[in-house]
Amino acid sequence: MSERVFVAMSGGVDSSVTAAILADRGYDVVGVWMRLSKEGVANDAPRCCGTDEAGEEARRAAAHLGIPFYALDYADVFGRDVVDRFVDAYAHGETPNPCVACNAYVKFEALLRDVVAKFGAAFLATGHYARVVTDASGRHRLLRALDASKDQSYALYMLGQRELARVLFPIGELRAKEETRALAARYGLPNAAKAESMDICFVPGDHRDLVRGRAPEAFVSGPVERSDGTVVGRHDGLASLTVGQRRGVGVAAGERLYVLRLDLERNAAVVGTRAEVASRAYALRDVQFTFSEPPGQRFASTVALRYRAAPVACEVEALERGSALIRLAEPALVAPGQAAVLYEGDEVLGGGTVREALAA
Protein backbone atom coordinates (compact mmCIF):
# COMPACT_ATOMS: atom_id res chain seq x y z
CA MET A 1 0.00 0.00 0.00
CA SER A 2 1.33 3.46 -0.91
CA GLU A 3 2.08 5.92 1.87
CA ARG A 4 -0.62 8.44 2.65
CA VAL A 5 0.32 12.11 2.45
CA PHE A 6 -1.94 15.02 3.30
CA VAL A 7 -1.26 18.14 1.25
CA ALA A 8 -2.11 21.52 2.80
CA MET A 9 -3.92 23.13 -0.13
CA SER A 10 -4.38 26.90 -0.01
CA GLY A 11 -6.11 27.28 -3.35
CA GLY A 12 -2.87 28.56 -4.87
CA VAL A 13 -0.73 27.11 -7.62
CA ASP A 14 2.21 26.00 -5.42
CA SER A 15 0.21 23.70 -3.15
CA SER A 16 -1.84 22.38 -6.07
CA VAL A 17 1.30 21.44 -7.99
CA THR A 18 2.64 19.85 -4.81
CA ALA A 19 -0.40 17.56 -4.71
CA ALA A 20 -0.07 16.73 -8.40
CA ILE A 21 3.65 15.88 -8.14
CA LEU A 22 3.10 13.57 -5.16
CA ALA A 23 0.19 11.82 -6.85
CA ASP A 24 2.46 11.23 -9.86
CA ARG A 25 5.07 9.74 -7.52
CA GLY A 26 2.57 7.15 -6.33
CA TYR A 27 1.59 8.52 -2.94
CA ASP A 28 -1.94 8.16 -1.57
CA VAL A 29 -2.64 11.90 -1.68
CA VAL A 30 -5.34 13.66 0.31
CA GLY A 31 -5.97 17.40 0.07
CA VAL A 32 -6.74 19.45 3.17
CA TRP A 33 -7.74 23.10 3.44
CA MET A 34 -7.44 24.99 6.71
CA ARG A 35 -10.24 27.35 7.65
CA LEU A 36 -8.42 30.14 9.49
CA SER A 37 -11.24 32.52 10.28
CA LYS A 38 -14.69 32.07 11.82
CA GLU A 39 -16.01 34.08 8.90
CA GLY A 40 -14.37 33.78 5.51
CA VAL A 41 -14.77 37.51 4.92
CA ALA A 42 -13.61 38.74 8.35
CA ASN A 43 -11.15 41.65 8.43
CA ASP A 44 -8.36 39.36 9.62
CA ALA A 45 -9.21 36.40 7.38
CA PRO A 46 -6.09 35.34 5.43
CA ARG A 47 -6.56 36.60 1.89
CA CYS A 48 -4.24 33.97 0.40
CA CYS A 49 -5.76 30.82 1.89
CA GLY A 50 -8.36 31.47 4.58
CA THR A 51 -11.29 32.85 2.60
CA ASP A 52 -14.22 30.75 1.44
CA GLU A 53 -13.15 31.51 -2.14
CA ALA A 54 -9.69 30.05 -1.46
CA GLY A 55 -11.27 26.96 0.05
CA GLU A 56 -13.40 26.50 -3.05
CA GLU A 57 -10.35 26.90 -5.31
CA ALA A 58 -8.52 24.26 -3.27
CA ARG A 59 -11.53 21.92 -3.54
CA ARG A 60 -11.68 22.39 -7.33
CA ALA A 61 -7.96 21.63 -7.68
CA ALA A 62 -8.35 18.47 -5.60
CA ALA A 63 -11.37 17.40 -7.65
CA HIS A 64 -9.41 17.97 -10.87
CA LEU A 65 -6.64 15.71 -9.54
CA GLY A 66 -9.13 13.11 -8.37
CA ILE A 67 -7.98 13.11 -4.75
CA PRO A 68 -10.05 13.20 -1.52
CA PHE A 69 -10.43 16.59 0.08
CA TYR A 70 -11.16 17.78 3.62
CA ALA A 71 -11.69 21.19 5.21
CA LEU A 72 -10.46 21.47 8.81
CA ASP A 73 -11.09 24.36 11.19
CA TYR A 74 -8.05 26.06 12.74
CA ALA A 75 -9.60 29.49 13.22
CA ASP A 76 -9.07 29.48 16.99
CA VAL A 77 -5.41 28.48 16.69
CA PHE A 78 -4.72 31.02 13.95
CA GLY A 79 -6.49 33.82 15.79
CA ARG A 80 -4.73 33.11 19.07
CA ASP A 81 -1.23 32.18 17.94
CA VAL A 82 -0.84 34.27 14.79
CA VAL A 83 -3.12 37.31 14.75
CA ASP A 84 -3.14 37.97 18.51
CA ARG A 85 0.64 37.49 18.73
CA PHE A 86 1.10 39.85 15.78
CA VAL A 87 -0.96 42.58 17.43
CA ASP A 88 0.67 42.06 20.83
CA ALA A 89 4.16 42.24 19.34
CA TYR A 90 3.51 45.57 17.62
CA ALA A 91 1.82 46.91 20.76
CA HIS A 92 5.03 46.10 22.66
CA GLY A 93 7.43 47.73 20.22
CA GLU A 94 8.39 44.65 18.20
CA THR A 95 8.21 43.83 14.48
CA PRO A 96 6.96 40.24 14.17
CA ASN A 97 7.00 37.80 11.27
CA PRO A 98 3.52 36.22 11.13
CA CYS A 99 4.57 33.56 8.58
CA VAL A 100 6.97 32.13 11.15
CA ALA A 101 4.19 31.99 13.74
CA CYS A 102 1.76 30.38 11.29
CA ASN A 103 4.27 27.68 10.38
CA ALA A 104 5.20 27.06 14.00
CA TYR A 105 1.74 26.92 15.57
CA VAL A 106 -0.72 26.14 12.78
CA LYS A 107 0.78 24.18 9.89
CA PHE A 108 3.55 22.20 11.56
CA GLU A 109 2.05 21.83 15.01
CA ALA A 110 -1.74 21.69 14.91
CA LEU A 111 -2.22 20.44 11.33
CA LEU A 112 0.73 18.03 11.30
CA ARG A 113 -0.35 16.56 14.64
CA ASP A 114 -3.92 16.04 13.43
CA VAL A 115 -3.21 14.49 10.03
CA VAL A 116 -0.80 12.00 11.62
CA ALA A 117 -2.75 11.17 14.80
CA LYS A 118 -6.33 11.42 13.53
CA PHE A 119 -6.05 10.49 9.86
CA GLY A 120 -3.07 8.13 9.82
CA ALA A 121 -0.97 10.14 7.40
CA ALA A 122 2.69 9.26 6.96
CA PHE A 123 3.52 12.79 5.79
CA LEU A 124 2.27 16.36 5.55
CA ALA A 125 3.25 18.20 2.36
CA THR A 126 3.04 21.92 1.69
CA GLY A 127 3.85 24.26 -1.17
CA HIS A 128 6.87 25.76 0.58
CA TYR A 129 10.02 26.39 -1.41
CA ALA A 130 12.51 24.46 0.73
CA ARG A 131 14.07 20.99 0.80
CA VAL A 132 14.51 18.17 3.30
CA VAL A 133 17.21 15.55 2.81
CA THR A 134 18.20 12.60 4.97
CA ASP A 135 21.91 11.97 5.49
CA ALA A 136 23.72 8.64 5.90
CA SER A 137 23.20 8.73 9.67
CA GLY A 138 19.44 9.09 9.26
CA ARG A 139 19.31 12.71 10.36
CA HIS A 140 17.00 15.04 8.47
CA ARG A 141 18.43 18.29 7.18
CA LEU A 142 16.49 21.39 6.15
CA LEU A 143 17.94 23.09 3.06
CA ARG A 144 17.23 26.14 0.95
CA ALA A 145 15.13 25.66 -2.18
CA LEU A 146 16.96 25.23 -5.45
CA ASP A 147 15.26 28.43 -6.64
CA ALA A 148 17.00 30.97 -4.39
CA SER A 149 14.61 33.74 -5.45
CA LYS A 150 11.64 31.80 -3.99
CA ASP A 151 13.37 30.18 -1.00
CA GLN A 152 11.19 30.03 2.14
CA SER A 153 13.50 28.11 4.48
CA TYR A 154 13.86 31.28 6.61
CA ALA A 155 10.28 30.83 7.84
CA LEU A 156 10.74 27.12 8.61
CA TYR A 157 13.69 27.23 10.99
CA MET A 158 11.59 25.92 13.91
CA LEU A 159 11.22 22.46 12.35
CA GLY A 160 13.06 19.80 14.35
CA GLN A 161 13.80 16.16 13.62
CA ARG A 162 10.28 15.01 14.55
CA GLU A 163 8.69 17.42 12.07
CA LEU A 164 11.30 17.06 9.33
CA ALA A 165 10.77 13.29 9.31
CA ARG A 166 7.10 13.91 8.43
CA VAL A 167 7.16 16.78 5.93
CA LEU A 168 7.56 16.92 2.15
CA PHE A 169 8.37 20.01 0.08
CA PRO A 170 8.47 18.77 -3.55
CA ILE A 171 8.42 22.18 -5.27
CA GLY A 172 11.56 23.15 -3.36
CA GLU A 173 13.30 20.78 -5.79
CA LEU A 174 12.21 22.87 -8.80
CA ARG A 175 14.71 25.34 -10.20
CA ALA A 176 12.37 28.23 -11.05
CA LYS A 177 8.82 29.50 -10.48
CA GLU A 178 8.36 29.21 -14.23
CA GLU A 179 8.79 25.44 -13.86
CA THR A 180 6.00 25.41 -11.27
CA ARG A 181 3.72 27.33 -13.63
CA ALA A 182 4.61 24.98 -16.50
CA LEU A 183 3.76 21.94 -14.39
CA ALA A 184 0.46 23.53 -13.34
CA ALA A 185 -0.43 24.03 -17.02
CA ARG A 186 0.66 20.49 -17.87
CA TYR A 187 -1.55 19.07 -15.14
CA GLY A 188 -4.39 21.29 -16.36
CA LEU A 189 -4.91 22.79 -12.91
CA PRO A 190 -7.77 25.30 -12.78
CA ASN A 191 -5.65 27.76 -10.74
CA ALA A 192 -2.52 27.53 -12.93
CA ALA A 193 -2.47 31.29 -13.56
CA LYS A 194 -3.43 32.44 -10.05
CA ALA A 195 -1.44 35.43 -8.79
CA GLU A 196 1.04 35.30 -5.89
CA SER A 197 -0.33 35.73 -2.36
CA MET A 198 0.36 38.75 -0.13
CA ASP A 199 3.16 38.89 2.44
CA ILE A 200 0.90 39.44 5.48
CA CYS A 201 -2.07 37.36 4.46
CA PHE A 202 -4.53 38.56 7.08
CA VAL A 203 -3.85 42.31 6.62
CA PRO A 204 -5.67 43.65 3.53
CA GLY A 205 -4.18 47.14 3.86
CA ASP A 206 -2.03 48.89 6.46
CA HIS A 207 -1.16 46.60 9.38
CA ARG A 208 -1.42 49.60 11.70
CA ASP A 209 -5.17 49.72 11.17
CA LEU A 210 -5.50 46.17 12.51
CA VAL A 211 -3.26 46.88 15.49
CA ARG A 212 -5.00 50.19 16.23
CA GLY A 213 -8.38 48.45 16.32
CA ARG A 214 -7.14 45.80 18.76
CA ALA A 215 -4.66 47.85 20.83
CA PRO A 216 -5.53 51.56 20.64
CA GLU A 217 -3.34 52.27 23.68
CA ALA A 218 -0.29 51.62 21.47
CA PHE A 219 -1.14 54.72 19.39
CA VAL A 220 -0.80 57.38 22.04
CA SER A 221 1.41 60.23 20.79
CA GLY A 222 4.77 60.76 22.46
CA PRO A 223 8.17 62.41 22.02
CA VAL A 224 10.78 61.62 19.41
CA GLU A 225 14.22 62.16 20.93
CA ARG A 226 17.89 62.04 20.05
CA SER A 227 20.17 59.85 22.16
CA ASP A 228 21.05 62.81 24.41
CA GLY A 229 17.38 63.38 25.28
CA THR A 230 16.79 66.34 22.98
CA VAL A 231 13.17 66.28 21.73
CA VAL A 232 13.06 66.65 17.93
CA GLY A 233 9.46 65.73 17.15
CA ARG A 234 6.33 63.76 18.03
CA HIS A 235 5.27 60.26 16.98
CA ASP A 236 1.74 58.95 16.47
CA GLY A 237 2.18 55.87 18.65
CA LEU A 238 5.02 53.39 19.13
CA ALA A 239 3.06 50.70 17.29
CA SER A 240 3.36 52.85 14.16
CA LEU A 241 7.18 52.66 14.28
CA THR A 242 9.80 49.94 13.96
CA VAL A 243 13.50 49.92 14.78
CA GLY A 244 15.50 50.91 11.70
CA GLN A 245 12.62 52.88 10.17
CA ARG A 246 13.55 56.16 8.46
CA ARG A 247 10.46 57.51 6.70
CA GLY A 248 7.39 58.63 8.62
CA VAL A 249 9.22 59.02 11.92
CA GLY A 250 7.77 62.46 12.63
CA VAL A 251 11.02 64.41 12.40
CA ALA A 252 12.07 67.07 9.92
CA ALA A 253 15.87 67.15 9.97
CA GLY A 254 18.71 67.92 7.64
CA GLU A 255 20.18 64.43 8.04
CA ARG A 256 18.76 60.95 7.71
CA LEU A 257 17.53 59.75 11.07
CA TYR A 258 16.49 56.21 11.90
CA VAL A 259 14.55 54.79 14.83
CA LEU A 260 17.19 53.52 17.28
CA ARG A 261 14.88 52.07 19.91
CA LEU A 262 11.38 52.32 21.34
CA ASP A 263 11.13 53.15 25.03
CA LEU A 264 7.80 51.67 26.13
CA GLU A 265 7.98 52.96 29.70
CA ARG A 266 8.26 56.58 28.57
CA ASN A 267 6.34 56.16 25.29
CA ALA A 268 9.35 57.69 23.55
CA ALA A 269 11.04 56.92 20.24
CA VAL A 270 14.80 57.48 20.12
CA VAL A 271 16.27 58.34 16.72
CA GLY A 272 19.78 58.75 15.38
CA THR A 273 22.05 58.30 12.39
CA ARG A 274 22.56 54.98 10.63
CA ALA A 275 25.85 54.49 12.43
CA GLU A 276 24.01 54.77 15.74
CA VAL A 277 21.30 52.31 14.72
CA ALA A 278 23.53 49.51 13.50
CA SER A 279 24.66 46.96 16.05
CA ARG A 280 26.94 43.94 15.84
CA ALA A 281 25.47 42.00 18.79
CA TYR A 282 21.94 40.77 19.43
CA ALA A 283 20.23 38.63 22.07
CA LEU A 284 17.83 35.97 20.81
CA ARG A 285 14.93 34.23 22.55
CA ASP A 286 12.88 31.12 21.69
CA VAL A 287 15.91 29.59 19.97
CA GLN A 288 15.44 26.20 18.31
CA PHE A 289 17.79 23.95 16.35
CA THR A 290 16.93 21.41 13.67
CA PHE A 291 19.02 18.79 15.50
CA SER A 292 17.52 19.75 18.89
CA GLU A 293 20.95 20.74 20.18
CA PRO A 294 23.27 23.47 18.86
CA PRO A 295 26.46 22.46 17.01
CA GLY A 296 28.36 23.67 20.09
CA GLN A 297 28.12 26.16 22.90
CA ARG A 298 30.02 28.58 20.68
CA PHE A 299 30.17 28.17 16.93
CA ALA A 300 30.61 30.10 13.69
CA SER A 301 27.62 30.46 11.39
CA THR A 302 25.86 32.83 9.04
CA VAL A 303 22.57 34.48 9.92
CA ALA A 304 19.70 35.82 7.83
CA LEU A 305 18.08 38.70 9.70
CA ARG A 306 15.18 39.27 7.31
CA TYR A 307 13.19 37.20 4.85
CA ARG A 308 15.43 36.44 1.84
CA ALA A 309 18.18 38.69 3.16
CA ALA A 310 21.78 37.79 2.37
CA PRO A 311 23.27 35.92 5.36
CA VAL A 312 25.86 37.72 7.47
CA ALA A 313 28.79 35.91 9.08
CA CYS A 314 28.41 35.63 12.83
CA GLU A 315 29.55 33.93 16.02
CA VAL A 316 26.83 32.23 18.08
CA GLU A 317 26.85 31.60 21.81
CA ALA A 318 24.11 29.18 22.88
CA LEU A 319 22.71 29.87 26.34
CA GLU A 320 20.23 28.11 28.61
CA ARG A 321 16.44 28.24 28.32
CA GLY A 322 16.35 28.70 24.56
CA SER A 323 18.45 31.86 24.49
CA ALA A 324 21.49 32.77 22.43
CA LEU A 325 23.79 35.67 21.58
CA ILE A 326 24.94 36.44 18.05
CA ARG A 327 27.87 38.68 17.18
CA LEU A 328 27.89 39.83 13.58
CA ALA A 329 30.90 40.33 11.37
CA GLU A 330 29.38 43.61 10.20
CA PRO A 331 26.77 45.96 11.65
CA ALA A 332 23.11 45.43 10.76
CA LEU A 333 19.75 47.07 11.39
CA VAL A 334 17.46 44.57 13.11
CA ALA A 335 14.16 45.17 14.88
CA PRO A 336 13.18 43.21 18.00
CA GLY A 337 10.64 40.54 17.08
CA GLN A 338 12.29 39.64 13.78
CA ALA A 339 13.51 36.10 13.12
CA ALA A 340 17.26 35.46 13.04
CA VAL A 341 17.91 32.24 11.11
CA LEU A 342 21.24 30.43 11.22
CA TYR A 343 22.69 28.75 8.13
CA GLU A 344 25.69 26.67 7.20
CA GLY A 345 25.81 27.03 3.45
CA ASP A 346 22.35 26.02 2.22
CA GLU A 347 21.46 24.19 5.43
CA VAL A 348 19.29 25.70 8.15
CA LEU A 349 20.79 25.08 11.58
CA GLY A 350 18.01 26.78 13.54
CA GLY A 351 17.07 30.24 14.67
CA GLY A 352 15.23 32.41 17.14
CA THR A 353 13.55 35.75 17.70
CA VAL A 354 15.57 38.94 18.17
CA ARG A 355 15.00 40.18 21.72
CA GLU A 356 17.23 43.24 21.74
CA ALA A 357 20.40 44.82 20.44
CA LEU A 358 23.41 44.68 22.75
CA ALA A 359 26.41 46.91 23.24
CA ALA A 360 29.22 45.58 21.05
Wavefront OBJ file of the C-alpha trace (Angstrom):
o trace
v 0.000 0.000 0.000
v 1.332 3.465 -0.905
v 2.081 5.924 1.867
v -0.625 8.439 2.652
v 0.317 12.106 2.452
v -1.940 15.025 3.304
v -1.256 18.144 1.251
v -2.113 21.515 2.796
v -3.923 23.133 -0.133
v -4.385 26.904 -0.011
v -6.108 27.276 -3.349
v -2.869 28.563 -4.873
v -0.727 27.109 -7.619
v 2.206 25.996 -5.424
v 0.214 23.700 -3.149
v -1.844 22.380 -6.066
v 1.300 21.445 -7.989
v 2.636 19.849 -4.814
v -0.404 17.557 -4.707
v -0.067 16.735 -8.402
v 3.646 15.883 -8.136
v 3.104 13.574 -5.165
v 0.190 11.818 -6.846
v 2.461 11.229 -9.856
v 5.066 9.739 -7.521
v 2.567 7.148 -6.330
v 1.587 8.523 -2.936
v -1.940 8.161 -1.573
v -2.638 11.898 -1.681
v -5.345 13.665 0.311
v -5.974 17.396 0.067
v -6.740 19.445 3.168
v -7.737 23.095 3.436
v -7.436 24.985 6.709
v -10.239 27.353 7.650
v -8.418 30.139 9.486
v -11.244 32.524 10.275
v -14.686 32.068 11.819
v -16.005 34.081 8.898
v -14.374 33.783 5.514
v -14.772 37.506 4.917
v -13.606 38.736 8.347
v -11.150 41.651 8.429
v -8.356 39.361 9.622
v -9.214 36.400 7.382
v -6.089 35.341 5.431
v -6.563 36.596 1.893
v -4.243 33.969 0.403
v -5.757 30.823 1.892
v -8.361 31.475 4.575
v -11.289 32.845 2.600
v -14.225 30.752 1.445
v -13.147 31.509 -2.141
v -9.692 30.048 -1.465
v -11.269 26.956 0.049
v -13.401 26.498 -3.051
v -10.349 26.900 -5.308
v -8.523 24.264 -3.268
v -11.525 21.920 -3.535
v -11.676 22.390 -7.328
v -7.960 21.629 -7.675
v -8.347 18.466 -5.599
v -11.372 17.401 -7.651
v -9.415 17.968 -10.865
v -6.642 15.714 -9.539
v -9.134 13.106 -8.370
v -7.978 13.112 -4.747
v -10.050 13.201 -1.523
v -10.428 16.592 0.084
v -11.164 17.776 3.621
v -11.691 21.187 5.207
v -10.456 21.465 8.806
v -11.092 24.358 11.188
v -8.048 26.060 12.744
v -9.596 29.493 13.221
v -9.068 29.479 16.985
v -5.405 28.475 16.693
v -4.724 31.021 13.949
v -6.494 33.815 15.794
v -4.731 33.112 19.073
v -1.235 32.176 17.942
v -0.836 34.267 14.792
v -3.123 37.308 14.750
v -3.138 37.969 18.511
v 0.635 37.487 18.731
v 1.096 39.848 15.777
v -0.965 42.578 17.431
v 0.665 42.056 20.830
v 4.160 42.236 19.340
v 3.515 45.573 17.617
v 1.824 46.911 20.756
v 5.030 46.104 22.661
v 7.430 47.733 20.224
v 8.386 44.647 18.199
v 8.213 43.832 14.483
v 6.960 40.235 14.174
v 7.005 37.797 11.273
v 3.520 36.216 11.125
v 4.567 33.564 8.578
v 6.966 32.133 11.149
v 4.187 31.985 13.740
v 1.756 30.381 11.286
v 4.267 27.684 10.381
v 5.196 27.060 14.005
v 1.739 26.915 15.571
v -0.720 26.140 12.780
v 0.781 24.176 9.888
v 3.550 22.195 11.558
v 2.052 21.828 15.014
v -1.743 21.691 14.907
v -2.223 20.442 11.335
v 0.729 18.030 11.297
v -0.351 16.563 14.638
v -3.918 16.042 13.428
v -3.205 14.489 10.032
v -0.804 11.996 11.619
v -2.751 11.168 14.803
v -6.331 11.424 13.528
v -6.049 10.492 9.863
v -3.072 8.126 9.819
v -0.968 10.144 7.397
v 2.695 9.261 6.960
v 3.521 12.790 5.787
v 2.274 16.355 5.550
v 3.247 18.198 2.362
v 3.039 21.917 1.688
v 3.848 24.265 -1.174
v 6.868 25.763 0.584
v 10.020 26.391 -1.411
v 12.514 24.463 0.726
v 14.068 20.990 0.799
v 14.514 18.172 3.302
v 17.206 15.549 2.811
v 18.204 12.596 4.971
v 21.913 11.970 5.488
v 23.720 8.642 5.899
v 23.199 8.729 9.670
v 19.440 9.088 9.256
v 19.310 12.709 10.362
v 16.995 15.044 8.473
v 18.434 18.293 7.180
v 16.492 21.393 6.146
v 17.936 23.088 3.061
v 17.233 26.141 0.948
v 15.127 25.659 -2.181
v 16.956 25.229 -5.454
v 15.264 28.431 -6.639
v 17.001 30.966 -4.392
v 14.613 33.739 -5.447
v 11.643 31.798 -3.986
v 13.370 30.179 -1.003
v 11.192 30.035 2.145
v 13.497 28.113 4.482
v 13.855 31.275 6.605
v 10.280 30.834 7.842
v 10.745 27.119 8.610
v 13.694 27.226 10.992
v 11.595 25.924 13.911
v 11.223 22.462 12.350
v 13.057 19.797 14.351
v 13.796 16.155 13.617
v 10.275 15.014 14.547
v 8.694 17.424 12.068
v 11.303 17.057 9.326
v 10.766 13.287 9.308
v 7.105 13.906 8.434
v 7.159 16.782 5.930
v 7.556 16.920 2.154
v 8.371 20.013 0.075
v 8.473 18.773 -3.553
v 8.425 22.182 -5.268
v 11.563 23.145 -3.365
v 13.295 20.779 -5.792
v 12.212 22.867 -8.804
v 14.706 25.341 -10.203
v 12.373 28.229 -11.046
v 8.822 29.499 -10.477
v 8.358 29.207 -14.232
v 8.793 25.444 -13.855
v 5.998 25.412 -11.266
v 3.719 27.334 -13.633
v 4.614 24.985 -16.500
v 3.760 21.940 -14.392
v 0.458 23.527 -13.343
v -0.425 24.027 -17.016
v 0.660 20.486 -17.872
v -1.551 19.067 -15.140
v -4.388 21.289 -16.355
v -4.915 22.785 -12.911
v -7.771 25.302 -12.778
v -5.647 27.755 -10.739
v -2.524 27.530 -12.928
v -2.467 31.294 -13.560
v -3.431 32.444 -10.055
v -1.436 35.426 -8.795
v 1.038 35.296 -5.887
v -0.328 35.729 -2.363
v 0.362 38.745 -0.131
v 3.163 38.886 2.441
v 0.898 39.440 5.477
v -2.065 37.360 4.456
v -4.532 38.565 7.082
v -3.852 42.310 6.624
v -5.667 43.651 3.532
v -4.175 47.144 3.865
v -2.029 48.895 6.458
v -1.164 46.602 9.377
v -1.417 49.601 11.704
v -5.174 49.720 11.169
v -5.495 46.168 12.511
v -3.256 46.883 15.489
v -5.004 50.188 16.228
v -8.378 48.446 16.319
v -7.139 45.797 18.756
v -4.659 47.845 20.834
v -5.533 51.556 20.642
v -3.342 52.274 23.675
v -0.295 51.621 21.474
v -1.136 54.723 19.389
v -0.804 57.384 22.039
v 1.413 60.226 20.791
v 4.774 60.760 22.464
v 8.173 62.413 22.016
v 10.779 61.625 19.405
v 14.217 62.155 20.928
v 17.892 62.039 20.049
v 20.173 59.852 22.163
v 21.049 62.809 24.414
v 17.376 63.384 25.283
v 16.786 66.343 22.975
v 13.174 66.285 21.731
v 13.062 66.646 17.935
v 9.460 65.728 17.150
v 6.326 63.756 18.035
v 5.274 60.265 16.984
v 1.739 58.951 16.470
v 2.181 55.866 18.655
v 5.024 53.394 19.134
v 3.057 50.700 17.292
v 3.364 52.847 14.156
v 7.175 52.655 14.275
v 9.804 49.940 13.960
v 13.497 49.917 14.777
v 15.504 50.911 11.699
v 12.618 52.884 10.167
v 13.554 56.156 8.460
v 10.461 57.508 6.697
v 7.391 58.628 8.625
v 9.218 59.020 11.920
v 7.772 62.461 12.633
v 11.022 64.414 12.400
v 12.071 67.070 9.918
v 15.875 67.149 9.974
v 18.710 67.922 7.638
v 20.178 64.433 8.042
v 18.762 60.946 7.707
v 17.532 59.755 11.069
v 16.488 56.208 11.902
v 14.552 54.789 14.831
v 17.185 53.523 17.283
v 14.882 52.066 19.910
v 11.383 52.319 21.340
v 11.127 53.153 25.029
v 7.796 51.668 26.133
v 7.982 52.956 29.699
v 8.256 56.584 28.570
v 6.341 56.160 25.291
v 9.353 57.692 23.549
v 11.044 56.919 20.240
v 14.799 57.478 20.116
v 16.275 58.341 16.720
v 19.779 58.751 15.381
v 22.047 58.297 12.395
v 22.557 54.982 10.628
v 25.855 54.489 12.427
v 24.015 54.768 15.743
v 21.301 52.313 14.719
v 23.531 49.511 13.497
v 24.662 46.956 16.048
v 26.937 43.937 15.843
v 25.475 42.003 18.792
v 21.944 40.766 19.433
v 20.235 38.635 22.068
v 17.829 35.970 20.809
v 14.933 34.226 22.553
v 12.884 31.123 21.686
v 15.911 29.590 19.965
v 15.444 26.197 18.313
v 17.790 23.950 16.345
v 16.930 21.410 13.666
v 19.015 18.794 15.502
v 17.519 19.747 18.893
v 20.953 20.739 20.183
v 23.267 23.472 18.863
v 26.455 22.457 17.014
v 28.360 23.668 20.088
v 28.120 26.156 22.904
v 30.024 28.581 20.677
v 30.175 28.175 16.927
v 30.607 30.102 13.691
v 27.618 30.455 11.386
v 25.856 32.833 9.036
v 22.567 34.484 9.919
v 19.696 35.819 7.832
v 18.084 38.696 9.704
v 15.184 39.265 7.313
v 13.190 37.201 4.850
v 15.429 36.437 1.838
v 18.177 38.691 3.157
v 21.778 37.791 2.372
v 23.269 35.924 5.357
v 25.864 37.723 7.471
v 28.788 35.908 9.076
v 28.412 35.627 12.832
v 29.547 33.934 16.016
v 26.834 32.230 18.076
v 26.850 31.599 21.807
v 24.115 29.183 22.876
v 22.712 29.867 26.339
v 20.235 28.115 28.609
v 16.441 28.238 28.321
v 16.347 28.704 24.559
v 18.450 31.859 24.492
v 21.495 32.771 22.431
v 23.786 35.667 21.579
v 24.936 36.435 18.054
v 27.874 38.680 17.184
v 27.886 39.829 13.578
v 30.903 40.325 11.372
v 29.376 43.612 10.197
v 26.766 45.963 11.655
v 23.110 45.430 10.765
v 19.748 47.070 11.392
v 17.464 44.573 13.109
v 14.158 45.173 14.878
v 13.181 43.209 17.999
v 10.642 40.538 17.078
v 12.292 39.638 13.781
v 13.508 36.095 13.124
v 17.257 35.460 13.043
v 17.905 32.240 11.112
v 21.239 30.431 11.225
v 22.688 28.750 8.132
v 25.689 26.675 7.199
v 25.812 27.032 3.447
v 22.351 26.022 2.216
v 21.459 24.193 5.428
v 19.286 25.702 8.145
v 20.789 25.076 11.584
v 18.011 26.777 13.545
v 17.069 30.235 14.666
v 15.232 32.410 17.140
v 13.553 35.755 17.703
v 15.573 38.936 18.165
v 14.996 40.185 21.717
v 17.232 43.244 21.736
v 20.402 44.819 20.439
v 23.407 44.683 22.749
v 26.409 46.908 23.237
v 29.216 45.585 21.052
l 1 2 3 4 5 6 7 8 9 10 11 12 13 14 15 16 17 18 19 20 21 22 23 24 25 26 27 28 29 30 31 32 33 34 35 36 37 38 39 40 41 42 43 44 45 46 47 48 49 50 51 52 53 54 55 56 57 58 59 60 61 62 63 64 65 66 67 68 69 70 71 72 73 74 75 76 77 78 79 80 81 82 83 84 85 86 87 88 89 90 91 92 93 94 95 96 97 98 99 100 101 102 103 104 105 106 107 108 109 110 111 112 113 114 115 116 117 118 119 120 121 122 123 124 125 126 127 128 129 130 131 132 133 134 135 136 137 138 139 140 141 142 143 144 145 146 147 148 149 150 151 152 153 154 155 156 157 158 159 160 161 162 163 164 165 166 167 168 169 170 171 172 173 174 175 176 177 178 179 180 181 182 183 184 185 186 187 188 189 190 191 192 193 194 195 196 197 198 199 200 201 202 203 204 205 206 207 208 209 210 211 212 213 214 215 216 217 218 219 220 221 222 223 224 225 226 227 228 229 230 231 232 233 234 235 236 237 238 239 240 241 242 243 244 245 246 247 248 249 250 251 252 253 254 255 256 257 258 259 260 261 262 263 264 265 266 267 268 269 270 271 272 273 274 275 276 277 278 279 280 281 282 283 284 285 286 287 288 289 290 291 292 293 294 295 296 297 298 299 300 301 302 303 304 305 306 307 308 309 310 311 312 313 314 315 316 317 318 319 320 321 322 323 324 325 326 327 328 329 330 331 332 333 334 335 336 337 338 339 340 341 342 343 344 345 346 347 348 349 350 351 352 353 354 355 356 357 358 359 360
